[in-house]
Amino acid sequence: MDKKIKAKSILSVGFKLLCPKCGEGKLFLNPNPYNLKTLAEMPSHCPNCQLSFMPEPGFYYGAMFMSYVITVALSVLNFIWAYLLWGWTTWTYLIINTLILIILLPYLFRAARSFYLAVVYRFEKNTARFN
């Protein structure tokens, strides 16, 4: 019954904010990431497969590193298209990049949690943390 998670499906469940075990349960109670009052609200378990979304206290502190990786990758991509392709000045790049990151902040917050849970589940699914 337990589906095997491959690298491609880690990206899929990460971007879609779905349960890494079954790929169907939603990680967040409110599907709108721009409702800031409910931004971080998650069910305790997956409604489909009962995977714990909070395997231990403070589990999502590790998602900060995932958020950093996503933000740096997005900033490098923005640098390539804004500075190298069009020759915009550094200040223009910084302003555009800052605006893009601020606009995407709620989604990136959720995506970082989703990717972190998917990666940790992939490598530790047979440990006591997820059983």
Secondary structure, DSSP 8 states (H G I E B T S, - for coil): ------HHHHHHHHHHTB-TTTS-SBSSSSS-TT-GGGTT---SB-TTT--BS-SSTTGGGGHHHHHHHHHHHHHHHHHIIIIIIT---HHHHHHHHHHHHHHHHHHHHHHHHHHHHHHHHHHHTTSGGG-
